[in-house]
């Protein structure tokens, strides 16, 4: 299965700051902080490069996941409205 | 009696001597030296982060342009 079919590019792209980006970026940052805690390092002050990298990976993955989720939702909506259009009697 | 004790131990009611299943040999694990920065790791991490942000922002701008292009083409087809 293709992750993002070509027709998904006809949809408006999500903003760079969206739920998925923020949440997964935050989750990535948290996992860097937890890595600090498990290795007995200062939680916030240590491994800033690691915190930035994990947060960046989270944002990156979050953006593409949100794009795929929006494509899936739009596809379902399109099929729903097509069905309603083809069966007007059922929706009087 | 041994079987009963084994069962009780399996139920977690009697402490067993610590097993070696989850211990790590010193020949495999070494304590990390956090005093001296691993500059290669730091450089790679920052470089990868910069590359990922550049890739993400480029992808987003391309997505916006492609969406605008397709919207314009769809509207033009309607008016022609």
Backbone of each chain as nested JSON, in Angstrom:
{
  "chains": [
    {"id": "A", "residues": [
      {"number": 1, "name": "UNK", "atoms": {"N": [0.834, -1.197, 0.0], "CA": [0.0, 0.0, 0.0], "C": [0.867, 1.244, 0.0]}},
      {"number": 2, "name": "UNK", "atoms": {"N": [0.433, 2.206, -0.804], "CA": [1.157, 3.48, -0.841], "C": [0.809, 4.27, 0.403]}},
      {"number": 3, "name": "UNK", "atoms": {"N": [1.788, 4.951, 0.972], "CA": [1.524, 5.714, 2.186], "C": [0.655, 6.929, 1.896]}},
      {"number": 4, "name": "UNK", "atoms": {"N": [0.976, 7.631, 0.796], "CA": [0.195, 8.809, 0.415], "C": [-0.083, 8.731, -1.086]}},
      {"number": 5, "name": "UNK", "atoms": {"N": [-1.279, 8.307, -1.5], "CA": [-1.584, 8.251, -2.926], "C": [-1.529, 9.635, -3.563]}},
      {"number": 6, "name": "UNK", "atoms": {"N": [-1.427, 9.638, -4.907], "CA": [-1.255, 10.91, -5.595], "C": [-2.432, 11.84, -5.371]}},
      {"number": 7, "name": "UNK", "atoms": {"N": [-3.661, 11.279, -5.282], "CA": [-4.825, 12.152, -5.156], "C": [-4.847, 12.855, -3.802]}},
      {"number": 8, "name": "UNK", "atoms": {"N": [-4.022, 12.397, -2.842], "CA": [-3.988, 13.092, -1.561], "C": [-3.375, 14.484, -1.712]}},
      {"number": 9, "name": "UNK", "atoms": {"N": [-2.643, 14.716, -2.809], "CA": [-2.03, 16.026, -3.011], "C": [-3.063, 17.062, -3.463]}},
      {"number": 10, "name": "UNK", "atoms": {"N": [-4.274, 16.589, -3.817], "CA": [-5.329, 17.545, -4.144], "C": [-5.965, 18.12, -2.896]}},
      {"number": 11, "name": "UNK", "atoms": {"N": [-5.658, 17.539, -1.742], "CA": [-6.22, 18.059, -0.5], "C": [-5.364, 19.212, 0.002]}},
      {"number": 12, "name": "UNK", "atoms": {"N": [-5.967, 20.174, 0.712], "CA": [-5.155, 21.223, 1.323], "C": [-4.207, 20.608, 2.341]}},
      {"number": 13, "name": "UNK", "atoms": {"N": [-2.922, 20.915, 2.257], "CA": [-1.988, 20.314, 3.205], "C": [-2.185, 20.876, 4.603]}},
      {"number": 14, "name": "UNK", "atoms": {"N": [-1.985, 20.056, 5.631], "CA": [-2.15, 20.563, 6.998], "C": [-1.067, 21.583, 7.315]}},
      {"number": 15, "name": "UNK", "atoms": {"N": [-1.335, 22.525, 8.219], "CA": [-0.302, 23.478, 8.602], "C": [0.853, 22.742, 9.276]}},
      {"number": 16, "name": "UNK", "atoms": {"N": [2.038, 23.37, 9.259], "CA": [3.212, 22.729, 9.855], "C": [3.019, 22.506, 11.35]}},
      {"number": 17, "name": "UNK", "atoms": {"N": [2.247, 23.421, 11.984], "CA": [1.963, 23.265, 13.405], "C": [0.561, 22.677, 13.526]}},
      {"number": 18, "name": "UNK", "atoms": {"N": [0.465, 21.369, 13.712], "CA": [-0.843, 20.753, 13.858], "C": [-0.778, 19.742, 15.003]}},
      {"number": 19, "name": "UNK", "atoms": {"N": [-1.957, 19.13, 15.257], "CA": [-2.053, 18.234, 16.419], "C": [-0.989, 17.145, 16.381]}},
      {"number": 20, "name": "UNK", "atoms": {"N": [-0.814, 16.516, 15.213], "CA": [0.129, 15.401, 15.119], "C": [1.55, 15.856, 15.317]}},
      {"number": 21, "name": "UNK", "atoms": {"N": [1.899, 16.985, 14.681], "CA": [3.262, 17.5, 14.79], "C": [3.577, 17.837, 16.237]}},
      {"number": 22, "name": "UNK", "atoms": {"N": [2.656, 18.59, 16.871], "CA": [2.921, 19.031, 18.239], "C": [2.982, 17.836, 19.181]}},
      {"number": 23, "name": "UNK", "atoms": {"N": [2.008, 16.921, 19.051], "CA": [1.937, 15.824, 20.013], "C": [3.125, 14.876, 19.871]}},
      {"number": 24, "name": "UNK", "atoms": {"N": [3.455, 14.472, 18.623], "CA": [4.553, 13.536, 18.448], "C": [5.906, 14.191, 18.706]}},
      {"number": 25, "name": "UNK", "atoms": {"N": [6.01, 15.509, 18.378], "CA": [7.237, 16.213, 18.715], "C": [7.433, 16.249, 20.227]}},
      {"number": 26, "name": "UNK", "atoms": {"N": [6.334, 16.505, 20.944], "CA": [6.391, 16.502, 22.398], "C": [6.744, 15.118, 22.919]}},
      {"number": 27, "name": "UNK", "atoms": {"N": [6.156, 14.072, 22.301], "CA": [6.456, 12.7, 22.731], "C": [7.926, 12.366, 22.497]}},
      {"number": 28, "name": "UNK", "atoms": {"N": [8.465, 12.822, 21.375], "CA": [9.882, 12.592, 21.099], "C": [10.764, 13.285, 22.129]}},
      {"number": 29, "name": "UNK", "atoms": {"N": [10.397, 14.53, 22.45], "CA": [11.16, 15.286, 23.451], "C": [11.089, 14.587, 24.797]}},
      {"number": 30, "name": "UNK", "atoms": {"N": [9.891, 14.102, 25.174], "CA": [9.715, 13.39, 26.448], "C": [10.588, 12.155, 26.491]}},
      {"number": 31, "name": "UNK", "atoms": {"N": [10.68, 11.425, 25.358], "CA": [11.476, 10.203, 25.382], "C": [12.958, 10.545, 25.531]}},
      {"number": 32, "name": "UNK", "atoms": {"N": [13.393, 11.693, 25.001], "CA": [14.779, 12.113, 25.229], "C": [14.989, 12.448, 26.699]}},
      {"number": 33, "name": "UNK", "atoms": {"N": [14.002, 13.124, 27.317], "CA": [14.113, 13.444, 28.738], "C": [14.127, 12.168, 29.578]}},
      {"number": 34, "name": "UNK", "atoms": {"N": [13.313, 11.177, 29.164], "CA": [13.29, 9.919, 29.915], "C": [14.605, 9.178, 29.762]}},
      {"number": 35, "name": "UNK", "atoms": {"N": [15.201, 9.26, 28.561], "CA": [16.506, 8.642, 28.366], "C": [17.522, 9.265, 29.314]}},
      {"number": 36, "name": "UNK", "atoms": {"N": [17.456, 10.612, 29.47], "CA": [18.321, 11.271, 30.446], "C": [18.089, 10.737, 31.848]}},
      {"number": 37, "name": "UNK", "atoms": {"N": [16.806, 10.593, 32.218], "CA": [16.486, 10.157, 33.577], "C": [16.981, 8.738, 33.818]}},
      {"number": 38, "name": "UNK", "atoms": {"N": [16.788, 7.84, 32.847], "CA": [17.178, 6.446, 33.04], "C": [18.684, 6.277, 33.117]}},
      {"number": 39, "name": "UNK", "atoms": {"N": [19.424, 7.196, 32.51], "CA": [20.877, 7.108, 32.541], "C": [21.489, 8.052, 33.559]}},
      {"number": 40, "name": "UNK", "atoms": {"N": [20.673, 8.488, 34.506], "CA": [21.152, 9.306, 35.633], "C": [21.872, 10.555, 35.159]}},
      {"number": 41, "name": "UNK", "atoms": {"N": [21.31, 11.215, 34.127], "CA": [21.859, 12.49, 33.667], "C": [20.901, 13.596, 34.081]}},
      {"number": 42, "name": "UNK", "atoms": {"N": [21.365, 14.861, 34.12], "CA": [20.417, 15.957, 34.386], "C": [19.32, 15.936, 33.317]}},
      {"number": 43, "name": "UNK", "atoms": {"N": [18.077, 16.026, 33.758], "CA": [16.967, 15.721, 32.858], "C": [16.861, 16.728, 31.72]}},
      {"number": 44, "name": "UNK", "atoms": {"N": [16.87, 18.023, 32.045], "CA": [16.68, 19.026, 31.002], "C": [17.991, 19.497, 30.408]}},
      {"number": 45, "name": "UNK", "atoms": {"N": [19.026, 19.569, 31.239], "CA": [20.256, 20.199, 30.779], "C": [21.126, 19.313, 29.927]}},
      {"number": 46, "name": "UNK", "atoms": {"N": [20.951, 18.006, 30.0], "CA": [21.873, 17.098, 29.308], "C": [21.316, 16.716, 27.947]}},
      {"number": 47, "name": "UNK", "atoms": {"N": [22.234, 16.473, 27.013], "CA": [21.837, 15.911, 25.718], "C": [20.843, 16.76, 24.965]}},
      {"number": 48, "name": "UNK", "atoms": {"N": [21.132, 18.079, 24.86], "CA": [20.2, 18.959, 24.143], "C": [20.109, 18.531, 22.686]}},
      {"number": 49, "name": "UNK", "atoms": {"N": [21.247, 18.064, 22.14], "CA": [21.225, 17.603, 20.743], "C": [20.28, 16.424, 20.593]}},
      {"number": 50, "name": "UNK", "atoms": {"N": [20.222, 15.585, 21.617], "CA": [19.338, 14.414, 21.582], "C": [17.894, 14.857, 21.675]}},
      {"number": 51, "name": "UNK", "atoms": {"N": [17.625, 15.845, 22.568], "CA": [16.254, 16.325, 22.718], "C": [15.758, 16.92, 21.41]}},
      {"number": 52, "name": "UNK", "atoms": {"N": [16.636, 17.73, 20.786], "CA": [16.236, 18.371, 19.532], "C": [15.999, 17.305, 18.456]}},
      {"number": 53, "name": "UNK", "atoms": {"N": [16.887, 16.304, 18.372], "CA": [16.747, 15.279, 17.335], "C": [15.466, 14.492, 17.513]}},
      {"number": 54, "name": "UNK", "atoms": {"N": [15.175, 14.052, 18.752], "CA": [13.974, 13.251, 18.987], "C": [12.71, 14.07, 18.707]}},
      {"number": 55, "name": "UNK", "atoms": {"N": [12.725, 15.345, 19.133], "CA": [11.56, 16.19, 18.876], "C": [11.37, 16.384, 17.371]}},
      {"number": 56, "name": "UNK", "atoms": {"N": [12.485, 16.578, 16.645], "CA": [12.396, 16.77, 15.194], "C": [11.828, 15.539, 14.511]}},
      {"number": 57, "name": "UNK", "atoms": {"N": [12.334, 14.352, 14.908], "CA": [11.819, 13.113, 14.307], "C": [10.322, 12.992, 14.581]}},
      {"number": 58, "name": "UNK", "atoms": {"N": [9.906, 13.341, 15.812], "CA": [8.486, 13.286, 16.154], "C": [7.666, 14.209, 15.272]}},
      {"number": 59, "name": "UNK", "atoms": {"N": [8.134, 15.449, 15.087], "CA": [7.41, 16.395, 14.237], "C": [7.318, 15.871, 12.806]}},
      {"number": 60, "name": "UNK", "atoms": {"N": [8.418, 15.342, 12.302], "CA": [8.46, 14.843, 10.929], "C": [7.445, 13.728, 10.726]}},
      {"number": 61, "name": "UNK", "atoms": {"N": [7.495, 12.728, 11.632], "CA": [6.571, 11.593, 11.529], "C": [5.135, 12.082, 11.721]}},
      {"number": 62, "name": "UNK", "atoms": {"N": [4.93, 13.013, 12.662], "CA": [3.593, 13.515, 12.942], "C": [2.979, 14.195, 11.733]}},
      {"number": 63, "name": "UNK", "atoms": {"N": [3.779, 14.998, 11.028], "CA": [3.259, 15.698, 9.845], "C": [2.766, 14.704, 8.8]}},
      {"number": 64, "name": "UNK", "atoms": {"N": [3.565, 13.688, 8.511], "CA": [3.165, 12.74, 7.477], "C": [2.008, 11.867, 7.919]}},
      {"number": 65, "name": "UNK", "atoms": {"N": [1.938, 11.535, 9.188], "CA": [0.797, 10.759, 9.687], "C": [-0.49, 11.578, 9.589]}},
      {"number": 66, "name": "UNK", "atoms": {"N": [-0.411, 12.891, 9.906], "CA": [-1.602, 13.731, 9.808], "C": [-2.056, 13.83, 8.36]}},
      {"number": 67, "name": "UNK", "atoms": {"N": [-1.091, 13.923, 7.432], "CA": [-1.47, 13.982, 6.01], "C": [-2.211, 12.707, 5.62]}},
      {"number": 68, "name": "UNK", "atoms": {"N": [-1.724, 11.565, 6.071], "CA": [-2.365, 10.3, 5.72], "C": [-3.741, 10.203, 6.379]}},
      {"number": 69, "name": "UNK", "atoms": {"N": [-3.857, 10.64, 7.628], "CA": [-5.146, 10.59, 8.314], "C": [-6.16, 11.479, 7.61]}},
      {"number": 70, "name": "UNK", "atoms": {"N": [-5.737, 12.684, 7.203], "CA": [-6.661, 13.586, 6.511], "C": [-7.077, 12.992, 5.179]}},
      {"number": 71, "name": "UNK", "atoms": {"N": [-6.16, 12.292, 4.502], "CA": [-6.52, 11.652, 3.232], "C": [-7.573, 10.573, 3.472]}},
      {"number": 72, "name": "UNK", "atoms": {"N": [-7.37, 9.75, 4.502], "CA": [-8.312, 8.675, 4.805], "C": [-9.697, 9.247, 5.119]}},
      {"number": 73, "name": "UNK", "atoms": {"N": [-9.725, 10.316, 5.933], "CA": [-11.004, 10.922, 6.293], "C": [-11.691, 11.516, 5.074]}},
      {"number": 74, "name": "UNK", "atoms": {"N": [-10.916, 12.167, 4.201], "CA": [-11.507, 12.773, 3.01], "C": [-12.066, 11.696, 2.091]}},
      {"number": 75, "name": "UNK", "atoms": {"N": [-11.372, 10.566, 2.013], "CA": [-11.829, 9.464, 1.149], "C": [-13.161, 8.927, 1.655]}},
      {"number": 76, "name": "UNK", "atoms": {"N": [-13.246, 8.735, 2.968], "CA": [-14.495, 8.23, 3.537], "C": [-15.623, 9.23, 3.305]}},
      {"number": 77, "name": "UNK", "atoms": {"N": [-15.322, 10.532, 3.499], "CA": [-16.348, 11.553, 3.267], "C": [-16.823, 11.538, 1.823]}},
      {"number": 78, "name": "UNK", "atoms": {"N": [-15.872, 11.4, 0.897], "CA": [-16.243, 11.398, -0.517], "C": [-17.151, 10.218, -0.824]}},
      {"number": 79, "name": "UNK", "atoms": {"N": [-16.79, 9.025, -0.292], "CA": [-17.627, 7.849, -0.551], "C": [-19.007, 8.019, 0.073]}},
      {"number": 80, "name": "UNK", "atoms": {"N": [-19.042, 8.651, 1.265], "CA": [-20.323, 8.878, 1.93], "C": [-21.211, 9.795, 1.093]}},
      {"number": 81, "name": "UNK", "atoms": {"N": [-20.654, 10.907, 0.625], "CA": [-21.462, 11.857, -0.148], "C": [-21.857, 11.281, -1.502]}},
      {"number": 82, "name": "UNK", "atoms": {"N": [-20.981, 10.45, -2.084], "CA": [-21.348, 9.776, -3.33], "C": [-22.532, 8.852, -3.099]}},
      {"number": 83, "name": "UNK", "atoms": {"N": [-22.488, 8.114, -1.974], "CA": [-23.589, 7.205, -1.675], "C": [-24.887, 7.992, -1.492]}},
      {"number": 84, "name": "UNK", "atoms": {"N": [-24.803, 9.111, -0.748], "CA": [-26.002, 9.923, -0.529], "C": [-26.524, 10.449, -1.861]}},
      {"number": 85, "name": "UNK", "atoms": {"N": [-25.595, 10.817, -2.749], "CA": [-26.006, 11.356, -4.043], "C": [-26.696, 10.291, -4.877]}},
      {"number": 86, "name": "UNK", "atoms": {"N": [-26.21, 9.003, -4.759], "CA": [-26.777, 7.95, -5.585], "C": [-28.063, 7.379, -5.001]}},
      {"number": 87, "name": "UNK", "atoms": {"N": [-28.35, 7.643, -3.72], "CA": [-29.556, 7.098, -3.099], "C": [-30.369, 8.219, -2.477]}},
      {"number": 88, "name": "UNK", "atoms": {"N": [-30.863, 9.153, -3.266], "CA": [-31.585, 10.305, -2.694], "C": [-32.872, 9.898, -1.974]}},
      {"number": 89, "name": "UNK", "atoms": {"N": [-33.458, 8.774, -2.419], "CA": [-34.718, 8.356, -1.813], "C": [-34.532, 8.062, -0.332]}},
      {"number": 90, "name": "UNK", "atoms": {"N": [-33.382, 7.473, 0.001], "CA": [-33.152, 7.071, 1.385], "C": [-32.904, 8.256, 2.313]}},
      {"number": 91, "name": "UNK", "atoms": {"N": [-32.671, 9.433, 1.705], "CA": [-32.278, 10.564, 2.554], "C": [-33.256, 11.721, 2.41]}},
      {"number": 92, "name": "UNK", "atoms": {"N": [-34.515, 11.391, 2.078], "CA": [-35.511, 12.486, 1.948], "C": [-35.829, 13.059, 3.309]}}
    ]},
    {"id": "B", "residues": [
      {"number": 1, "name": "UNK", "atoms": {"N": [7.424, -31.478, 49.177], "CA": [7.633, -30.155, 49.8], "C": [8.359, -29.228, 48.828]}},
      {"number": 2, "name": "UNK", "atoms": {"N": [9.311, -29.784, 48.082], "CA": [10.053, -28.944, 47.118], "C": [9.109, -28.415, 46.033]}},
      {"number": 3, "name": "UNK", "atoms": {"N": [8.201, -29.3, 45.601], "CA": [7.268, -28.871, 44.545], "C": [6.351, -27.778, 45.071]}},
      {"number": 4, "name": "UNK", "atoms": {"N": [5.938, -27.933, 46.362], "CA": [5.079, -26.901, 46.933], "C": [5.793, -25.58, 47.052]}},
      {"number": 5, "name": "UNK", "atoms": {"N": [7.066, -25.671, 47.478], "CA": [7.849, -24.43, 47.623], "C": [8.053, -23.771, 46.259]}},
      {"number": 6, "name": "UNK", "atoms": {"N": [8.28, -24.627, 45.235], "CA": [8.46, -24.088, 43.883], "C": [7.203, -23.355, 43.434]}},
      {"number": 7, "name": "UNK", "atoms": {"N": [6.05, -23.969, 43.754], "CA": [4.788, -23.349, 43.33], "C": [4.596, -22.018, 44.047]}},
      {"number": 8, "name": "UNK", "atoms": {"N": [4.893, -22.021, 45.356], "CA": [4.71, -20.791, 46.136], "C": [5.634, -19.71, 45.609]}},
      {"number": 9, "name": "UNK", "atoms": {"N": [6.866, -20.121, 45.25], "CA": [7.811, -19.121, 44.725], "C": [7.32, -18.577, 43.386]}},
      {"number": 10, "name": "UNK", "atoms": {"N": [6.753, -19.495, 42.557], "CA": [6.267, -19.043, 41.251], "C": [5.136, -18.048, 41.427]}},
      {"number": 11, "name": "UNK", "atoms": {"N": [4.332, -18.227, 42.492], "CA": [3.251, -17.275, 42.704], "C": [3.77, -15.961, 43.259]}},
      {"number": 12, "name": "UNK", "atoms": {"N": [5.063, -15.826, 43.466], "CA": [5.619, -14.562, 43.949], "C": [5.432, -14.348, 45.423]}},
      {"number": 13, "name": "UNK", "atoms": {"N": [5.11, -15.428, 46.188], "CA": [4.866, -15.244, 47.61], "C": [6.139, -15.428, 48.427]}},
      {"number": 14, "name": "UNK", "atoms": {"N": [7.142, -16.089, 47.817], "CA": [8.409, -16.315, 48.521], "C": [9.506, -15.764, 47.627]}},
      {"number": 15, "name": "UNK", "atoms": {"N": [10.421, -14.966, 48.179], "CA": [11.481, -14.366, 47.369], "C": [12.456, -15.43, 46.913]}},
      {"number": 16, "name": "UNK", "atoms": {"N": [12.851, -15.37, 45.635], "CA": [13.848, -16.282, 45.082], "C": [15.173, -15.543, 44.998]}},
      {"number": 17, "name": "UNK", "atoms": {"N": [16.295, -16.268, 45.01], "CA": [17.577, -15.57, 44.805], "C": [17.576, -14.934, 43.423]}},
      {"number": 18, "name": "UNK", "atoms": {"N": [18.187, -13.731, 43.27], "CA": [18.121, -13.034, 41.97], "C": [18.741, -13.88, 40.865]}},
      {"number": 19, "name": "UNK", "atoms": {"N": [18.011, -13.999, 39.767], "CA": [18.521, -14.805, 38.661], "C": [19.472, -13.955, 37.832]}},
      {"number": 20, "name": "UNK", "atoms": {"N": [20.27, -14.635, 37.01], "CA": [21.225, -13.914, 36.187], "C": [20.644, -13.575, 34.819]}},
      {"number": 21, "name": "UNK", "atoms": {"N": [19.336, -13.759, 34.662], "CA": [18.757, -13.62, 33.334], "C": [18.885, -12.198, 32.812]}},
      {"number": 22, "name": "UNK", "atoms": {"N": [18.715, -11.192, 33.666], "CA": [18.694, -9.823, 33.164], "C": [19.931, -9.034, 33.55]}},
      {"number": 23, "name": "UNK", "atoms": {"N": [20.97, -9.678, 34.035], "CA": [22.172, -8.922, 34.356], "C": [23.01, -8.792, 33.087]}},
      {"number": 24, "name": "UNK", "atoms": {"N": [23.843, -7.787, 33.061], "CA": [24.638, -7.515, 31.867], "C": [26.11, -7.631, 32.223]}},
      {"number": 25, "name": "UNK", "atoms": {"N": [26.845, -8.359, 31.41], "CA": [28.259, -8.555, 31.684], "C": [29.025, -7.262, 31.437]}},
      {"number": 26, "name": "UNK", "atoms": {"N": [30.078, -7.042, 32.246], "CA": [30.876, -5.83, 32.086], "C": [31.622, -5.833, 30.764]}},
      {"number": 27, "name": "UNK", "atoms": {"N": [31.779, -7.003, 30.147], "CA": [32.489, -7.037, 28.87], "C": [31.591, -6.537, 27.743]}},
      {"number": 28, "name": "UNK", "atoms": {"N": [30.268, -6.469, 27.996], "CA": [29.338, -6.022, 26.959], "C": [28.941, -4.573, 27.186]}},
      {"number": 29, "name": "UNK", "atoms": {"N": [28.724, -4.213, 28.451], "CA": [28.242, -2.873, 28.768], "C": [29.378, -2.078, 29.372]}},
      {"number": 30, "name": "UNK", "atoms": {"N": [29.505, -0.825, 28.984], "CA": [30.488, 0.035, 29.646], "C": [29.791, 1.29, 30.104]}},
      {"number": 31, "name": "UNK", "atoms": {"N": [30.27, 1.858, 31.211], "CA": [29.629, 3.087, 31.69], "C": [29.963, 4.216, 30.719]}},
      {"number": 32, "name": "UNK", "atoms": {"N": [28.957, 4.983, 30.377], "CA": [29.175, 6.091, 29.46], "C": [29.881, 7.227, 30.177]}},
      {"number": 33, "name": "UNK", "atoms": {"N": [30.789, 7.874, 29.483], "CA": [31.484, 9.015, 30.071], "C": [30.773, 10.277, 29.627]}},
      {"number": 34, "name": "UNK", "atoms": {"N": [29.951, 10.822, 30.529], "CA": [29.166, 11.989, 30.134], "C": [29.953, 13.276, 30.273]}},
      {"number": 35, "name": "UNK", "atoms": {"N": [31.157, 13.229, 30.846], "CA": [31.931, 14.451, 31.036], "C": [32.532, 14.914, 29.712]}},
      {"number": 36, "name": "UNK", "atoms": {"N": [32.943, 13.964, 28.858], "CA": [33.535, 14.348, 27.569], "C": [32.484, 14.167, 26.473]}},
      {"number": 37, "name": "UNK", "atoms": {"N": [32.095, 15.277, 25.823], "CA": [31.042, 15.168, 24.808], "C": [31.49, 14.294, 23.647]}},
      {"number": 38, "name": "UNK", "atoms": {"N": [30.58, 13.493, 23.165], "CA": [30.812, 12.705, 21.961], "C": [30.52, 13.624, 20.79]}},
      {"number": 39, "name": "UNK", "atoms": {"N": [31.548, 14.389, 20.354], "CA": [31.318, 15.454, 19.386], "C": [30.796, 14.929, 18.062]}},
      {"number": 40, "name": "UNK", "atoms": {"N": [31.245, 13.708, 17.681], "CA": [30.72, 13.13, 16.443], "C": [29.222, 12.907, 16.56]}},
      {"number": 41, "name": "UNK", "atoms": {"N": [28.801, 12.361, 17.715], "CA": [27.37, 12.129, 17.916], "C": [26.586, 13.42, 17.928]}},
      {"number": 42, "name": "UNK", "atoms": {"N": [27.16, 14.447, 18.598], "CA": [26.482, 15.741, 18.668], "C": [26.337, 16.33, 17.271]}},
      {"number": 43, "name": "UNK", "atoms": {"N": [27.434, 16.278, 16.495], "CA": [27.387, 16.821, 15.139], "C": [26.38, 16.098, 14.269]}},
      {"number": 44, "name": "UNK", "atoms": {"N": [26.394, 14.754, 14.361], "CA": [25.44, 13.97, 13.572], "C": [24.007, 14.283, 13.982]}},
      {"number": 45, "name": "UNK", "atoms": {"N": [23.767, 14.435, 15.285], "CA": [22.402, 14.711, 15.749], "C": [21.93, 16.063, 15.236]}},
      {"number": 46, "name": "UNK", "atoms": {"N": [22.77, 17.105, 15.39], "CA": [22.369, 18.429, 14.906], "C": [22.215, 18.438, 13.389]}},
      {"number": 47, "name": "UNK", "atoms": {"N": [23.156, 17.753, 12.703], "CA": [23.072, 17.71, 11.242], "C": [21.804, 17.016, 10.775]}},
      {"number": 48, "name": "UNK", "atoms": {"N": [21.497, 15.88, 11.406], "CA": [20.277, 15.157, 11.035], "C": [19.048, 16.001, 11.33]}},
      {"number": 49, "name": "UNK", "atoms": {"N": [19.034, 16.693, 12.481], "CA": [17.876, 17.532, 12.807], "C": [17.695, 18.621, 11.766]}},
      {"number": 50, "name": "UNK", "atoms": {"N": [18.824, 19.29, 11.397], "CA": [18.721, 20.362, 10.396], "C": [18.207, 19.797, 9.077]}},
      {"number": 51, "name": "UNK", "atoms": {"N": [18.733, 18.622, 8.671], "CA": [18.295, 18.019, 7.413], "C": [16.814, 17.672, 7.455]}},
      {"number": 52, "name": "UNK", "atoms": {"N": [16.366, 17.116, 8.6], "CA": [14.946, 16.737, 8.711], "C": [14.041, 17.955, 8.663]}},
      {"number": 53, "name": "UNK", "atoms": {"N": [14.443, 19.053, 9.326], "CA": [13.611, 20.266, 9.291], "C": [13.559, 20.823, 7.878]}},
      {"number": 54, "name": "UNK", "atoms": {"N": [14.744, 20.825, 7.204], "CA": [14.758, 21.328, 5.832], "C": [13.846, 20.491, 4.949]}},
      {"number": 55, "name": "UNK", "atoms": {"N": [13.929, 19.163, 5.121], "CA": [13.106, 18.253, 4.323], "C": [11.62, 18.501, 4.595]}},
      {"number": 56, "name": "UNK", "atoms": {"N": [11.291, 18.689, 5.884], "CA": [9.893, 18.867, 6.264], "C": [9.341, 20.165, 5.69]}},
      {"number": 57, "name": "UNK", "atoms": {"N": [10.105, 21.257, 5.836], "CA": [9.62, 22.555, 5.36], "C": [9.525, 22.548, 3.832]}},
      {"number": 58, "name": "UNK", "atoms": {"N": [10.509, 21.915, 3.177], "CA": [10.458, 21.823, 1.711], "C": [9.227, 21.025, 1.276]}},
      {"number": 59, "name": "UNK", "atoms": {"N": [8.971, 19.895, 1.959], "CA": [7.816, 19.059, 1.622], "C": [6.525, 19.846, 1.792]}},
      {"number": 60, "name": "UNK", "atoms": {"N": [6.432, 20.61, 2.889], "CA": [5.222, 21.379, 3.146], "C": [5.003, 22.427, 2.063]}},
      {"number": 61, "name": "UNK", "atoms": {"N": [6.068, 23.146, 1.694], "CA": [5.92, 24.161, 0.653], "C": [5.529, 23.532, -0.684]}},
      {"number": 62, "name": "UNK", "atoms": {"N": [6.117, 22.362, -0.988], "CA": [5.751, 21.675, -2.223], "C": [4.29, 21.252, -2.195]}},
      {"number": 63, "name": "UNK", "atoms": {"N": [3.838, 20.767, -1.028], "CA": [2.44, 20.36, -0.9], "C": [1.511, 21.542, -1.152]}},
      {"number": 64, "name": "UNK", "atoms": {"N": [1.849, 22.707, -0.555], "CA": [1.004, 23.885, -0.728], "C": [0.948, 24.28, -2.195]}},
      {"number": 65, "name": "UNK", "atoms": {"N": [2.117, 24.281, -2.852], "CA": [2.163, 24.684, -4.265], "C": [1.363, 23.724, -5.124]}},
      {"number": 66, "name": "UNK", "atoms": {"N": [1.492, 22.419, -4.864], "CA": [0.789, 21.42, -5.655], "C": [-0.72, 21.558, -5.459]}},
      {"number": 67, "name": "UNK", "atoms": {"N": [-1.144, 21.814, -4.208], "CA": [-2.571, 21.991, -3.944], "C": [-3.104, 23.206, -4.686]}},
      {"number": 68, "name": "UNK", "atoms": {"N": [-2.381, 24.347, -4.626], "CA": [-2.822, 25.554, -5.31], "C": [-2.898, 25.311, -6.827]}},
      {"number": 69, "name": "UNK", "atoms": {"N": [-1.901, 24.581, -7.338], "CA": [-1.86, 24.312, -8.775], "C": [-3.065, 23.478, -9.188]}},
      {"number": 70, "name": "UNK", "atoms": {"N": [-3.389, 22.454, -8.415], "CA": [-4.508, 21.588, -8.772], "C": [-5.828, 22.315, -8.615]}},
      {"number": 71, "name": "UNK", "atoms": {"N": [-5.919, 23.183, -7.595], "CA": [-7.155, 23.941, -7.401], "C": [-7.37, 24.865, -8.595]}},
      {"number": 72, "name": "UNK", "atoms": {"N": [-6.295, 25.544, -9.038], "CA": [-6.427, 26.451, -10.18], "C": [-6.829, 25.686, -11.429]}},
      {"number": 73, "name": "UNK", "atoms": {"N": [-6.233, 24.479, -11.607], "CA": [-6.549, 23.705, -12.797], "C": [-8.009, 23.241, -12.769]}},
      {"number": 74, "name": "UNK", "atoms": {"N": [-8.49, 22.869, -11.592], "CA": [-9.88, 22.417, -11.486], "C": [-10.839, 23.563, -11.77]}},
      {"number": 75, "name": "UNK", "atoms": {"N": [-10.52, 24.757, -11.25], "CA": [-11.406, 25.896, -11.485], "C": [-11.388, 26.304, -12.949]}},
      {"number": 76, "name": "UNK", "atoms": {"N": [-10.207, 26.211, -13.586], "CA": [-10.098, 26.603, -14.994], "C": [-10.915, 25.655, -15.85]}},
      {"number": 77, "name": "UNK", "atoms": {"N": [-10.909, 24.352, -15.483], "CA": [-11.654, 23.381, -16.269], "C": [-13.143, 23.676, -16.196]}},
      {"number": 78, "name": "UNK", "atoms": {"N": [-13.58, 24.218, -15.051], "CA": [-15.004, 24.515, -14.906], "C": [-15.409, 25.702, -15.764]}},
      {"number": 79, "name": "UNK", "atoms": {"N": [-14.478, 26.686, -15.855], "CA": [-14.885, 27.896, -16.573], "C": [-14.694, 27.75, -18.071]}},
      {"number": 80, "name": "UNK", "atoms": {"N": [-13.936, 26.705, -18.531], "CA": [-13.698, 26.563, -19.974], "C": [-14.847, 25.855, -20.665]}}
    ]}
  ]
}
